[in-house]
Amino acid sequence: SHAALVKMTQLTEEYVNNQTSLAGIGHNISQTVDGFLAGIDSLQVLRIRAAFTRLFDFMLLFAGLIALVALLLIVVQIMIARSITRPIQKAVRVLRELEAGNLAVHVDVDGRDETGQMLASLESMVKHFRSILIEVKEASTSVASSSEQISSSSLRLSEGAQDQASTLEETSASVEELTASVEQVADHAQSQ
């Protein structure tokens, strides 16, 4: 068996060195392989088969491990994707509620990562909008109340001005009557 390997090596070197023709080398290789196979006994064949069986079993085990690792990677990828998409979906839901005018929407913040920080900021923004809306409502109520008071005061002032104008007209008429009376008295006194 060792001699056959040495012979194969020599034949290969002959081929590389171009010392014999291609047909002759093929014939020599064929004879050498036949001799090598004849030199292998049945015990060696069983050993080779056992080695190939172990190699095949190892390859199956390795393929199973690769499949298991791939499955684990897919599960981890899905978990990571969900940990990112769920908070973003919450934020989109809250923004749609705000867009619809619902300032009573509540934001559930359940993380400290970037998406959790985004949701916390969104919750703070919603609270700030609510407080601004309450202040605007209170200010508009105050303006409406003040407007009613101003309207009432204007009405009283207008009524007072009309009363004064009426009194002034009466006073003016009385002064004219008094002036006419004084002129008559004066005319009468001059004529006497």
Buried (B, 14 or more C-beta within 10 A) or exposed (E): EEEBEEBBEEBEEBBEEEEBEEEEBEEBBEEBEEBBEEEEEEEEEEEEEEEEEEEEEEEEEEEEEEEEEEEEEEEEEEEEEEEEEEBEEBBEEBBEBBEEEEBEBEBEBEBEEEBEEBBBEBBEBBEEEEEEEEEEEEEEEEEEEEEEEEEEEEEEEEEEEEEEEEEEEEEEEEEEEEEEEEEEEEEEEEEE
